Amino acid sequence: MKKYQSFWCYVPIILSLALGFLVGGYLAFGTKFLNLFPSLKNETGRLVLILFGMGVLGATTYSARFWARDVNNVVYEDKDFLPHIYDFFGYITTIVGGGITGVILYLVTRTGIGIATTDNIFPQLNLSSAVLIAYCGGLFHFRVQRMLSQVVDKILKEKRQKVPGKSKPNEAAKSTENNNGDLDIS
């Protein structure tokens, strides 16, 4: 495995970070201020592109910070932790995943606000709030994914407990015990 590790493996990582900043900025700011994609007239589609771009920028910022720590570790502490030839795939998937997480966090936030208010319509957040939510979603996308999975697990757990005819595992165990805590075999 050592033969695939080298300082040269930082080159594709640097390129993926540069592309992350370029593509994210192109989508986020170019779509809004330069009227890129003029054939795209749908405002929702344009908003999703802007949010995806901001999520990509957030994830690229996170990845650049991680890369700086990695370089510092290799240069000043231990040269055994050189990057692997395939490390840049991790950076690329982190950057794209951050863009997707930024859009999803915006949708979750907007839905949560719609549910919290008693109106039957979902609110339209202003663009600066939406951009900030998407950027934070990309920047902290591992935390956002962990939080959303905990929320979904909690919802599914509550639904399983409320299903009629199904008892909780502890209730089934208690029903076979007598008052002394011994198993009732009869």
C-alpha positions in Angstrom: 0.0 0.0 0.0 2.9 2.4 0.6 3.6 2.6 -3.2 0.3 4.3 -3.7 1.0 7.0 -1.0 2.9 10.1 -2.0 3.1 13.9 -1.8 1.9 13.8 -5.4 -1.4 12.5 -4.3 -2.2 16.0 -2.9 -2.5 17.2 -6.5 -5.9 15.6 -7.2 -7.0 16.6 -3.8 -6.1 20.3 -4.5 -7.8 20.1 -7.8 -11.0 18.7 -6.3 -11.0 21.5 -3.7 -10.5 24.1 -6.3 -13.3 22.6 -8.5 -15.5 22.5 -5.4 -15.0 26.2 -4.8 -15.4 27.0 -8.5 -18.5 24.9 -9.2 -20.1 25.9 -5.9 -19.5 29.6 -6.5 -20.6 29.2 -10.1 -23.9 27.6 -9.1 -24.6 29.8 -6.1 -23.6 33.2 -7.3 -23.7 32.8 -11.0 -27.2 31.6 -11.0 -28.4 34.5 -9.0 -26.3 37.5 -10.1 -25.0 36.5 -13.6 -28.3 34.9 -14.8 -26.5 31.7 -15.7 -28.8 29.1 -17.1 -31.2 31.7 -18.7 -33.4 29.0 -20.1 -34.2 27.8 -16.6 -37.3 30.0 -15.8 -38.6 27.9 -12.9 -37.8 29.8 -9.7 -37.8 26.6 -7.6 -35.3 25.0 -9.9 -33.1 28.1 -9.7 -33.4 28.1 -5.9 -32.3 24.5 -5.8 -29.2 25.2 -7.9 -28.3 28.1 -5.6 -28.8 26.0 -2.5 -26.8 23.1 -4.0 -24.0 25.5 -4.8 -24.0 27.0 -1.3 -23.9 23.4 0.2 -21.0 22.6 -2.1 -19.2 25.8 -0.9 -19.8 24.8 2.7 -18.6 21.2 2.2 -15.5 22.5 0.3 -14.7 24.8 3.2 -15.0 21.8 5.6 -12.8 19.7 3.3 -10.2 22.4 2.9 -9.9 22.7 6.7 -9.6 18.9 6.9 -6.9 19.0 4.2 -5.0 21.7 6.0 -4.9 19.6 9.1 -3.9 16.6 7.1 -1.0 18.4 5.4 0.1 19.8 8.8 0.1 16.3 10.3 2.2 14.9 7.4 4.7 17.7 7.1 5.3 18.4 10.8 4.5 15.1 12.6 4.4 11.8 10.8 5.2 11.3 7.1 3.7 7.8 7.3 0.2 9.3 6.8 0.7 10.5 3.3 -2.4 10.6 1.2 -3.5 7.6 -0.8 -4.1 7.8 -4.5 -7.8 7.4 -4.0 -8.2 9.9 -1.2 -9.5 12.5 -3.6 -12.6 10.4 -4.2 -13.5 10.9 -0.5 -13.1 14.7 -0.9 -15.3 14.7 -4.0 -18.0 12.6 -2.4 -17.9 14.9 0.7 -18.3 18.0 -1.5 -21.2 16.6 -3.5 -22.8 15.2 -0.4 -22.5 18.6 1.3 -24.4 20.1 -1.6 -27.2 17.6 -1.3 -27.3 18.0 2.5 -27.5 21.8 2.1 -30.7 21.4 -0.1 -32.2 18.8 2.3 -31.5 20.9 5.4 -33.3 23.9 3.7 -36.3 21.7 2.9 -36.3 20.2 6.4 -36.1 23.7 8.0 -38.8 25.1 5.8 -41.1 22.1 6.5 -40.4 22.4 10.3 -41.3 26.0 10.3 -44.5 25.2 8.3 -45.4 22.5 10.8 -44.6 24.7 13.8 -46.8 27.5 12.6 -50.5 26.6 12.4 -50.9 27.9 8.9 -51.8 25.4 6.2 -49.2 26.9 3.8 -45.5 26.4 4.0 -43.5 29.7 4.4 -41.1 30.9 1.7 -37.9 31.9 3.4 -36.0 34.8 2.0 -33.0 34.0 -0.1 -30.3 35.1 2.4 -31.8 32.8 5.1 -32.0 29.9 2.6 -28.4 30.5 1.5 -27.2 30.5 5.1 -29.1 27.3 5.9 -27.7 25.6 2.8 -24.1 26.7 3.5 -24.3 25.5 7.1 -25.8 22.2 5.9 -22.8 21.7 3.6 -20.3 22.9 6.3 -21.7 20.6 9.0 -23.2 17.9 6.8 -21.9 15.0 8.9 -23.6 16.4 11.9 -26.8 17.2 9.9 -27.0 13.6 8.6 -26.4 12.2 12.1 -29.1 14.5 13.6 -31.6 13.6 10.8 -31.0 9.9 11.3 -31.7 10.2 15.0 -34.9 12.1 14.3 -36.1 9.5 11.9 -35.1 6.6 14.3 -37.1 8.3 17.0 -40.1 8.8 14.8 -40.0 5.2 13.6 -39.6 3.9 17.2 -42.6 5.9 18.3 -44.7 4.5 15.4 -43.7 0.9 16.2 -44.8 1.4 19.8 -48.2 2.8 18.8 -49.1 0.0 16.4 -52.2 -1.8 17.8 -51.8 -5.4 18.6 -48.0 -5.2 19.0 -46.6 -5.0 22.5 -43.4 -3.6 23.6 -40.6 -6.2 24.1 -40.5 -5.5 27.8 -44.3 -5.9 28.2 -44.1 -9.4 26.6 -41.3 -10.3 29.0 -43.3 -8.9 32.0 -46.4 -10.9 31.1 -44.5 -14.2 31.7 -43.3 -13.2 35.1 -45.1 -13.7 38.4 -45.0 -11.2 41.3 -41.6 -12.6 42.6 -39.9 -12.0 39.3 -39.7 -15.7 38.6 -40.9 -17.0 35.2 -44.4 -18.3 35.3 -44.3 -21.7 33.5 -48.0 -22.5 33.8 
